[in-house]
């Protein structure tokens, strides 16, 4: 049995992992004392904000995935996608996201060339 690295609640199963740590929610995964995005995350994104999402049984839009957690500001990369009858039908842009509470987030759209122009992130110890 593992515990969330931020709130210390019991985590039975979590797909939200980074650097050997498990998290109970995307809010805990992006929790940071730092206000907003770090300089590196600002450089690899545009000023386009992340869109809002809505979801019902017939479809809607959602943010999917949780990858490339920043070691400084703890933002994560998520992809905006549209669903029809809960089946993904259209993938949109990727965004760097920081959750401000359990249901609200702020985000910035990743540049198309974000991984090409910046040096690789230093491994976190």
Helices and strands as residue ranges (DSSP letters): E 2-3, E 10-11, E 17-18, E 21-22, H 26-30, H 39-43, E 45-49, E 59-67, E 76-84, E 87-99, E 105-110, H 114-117
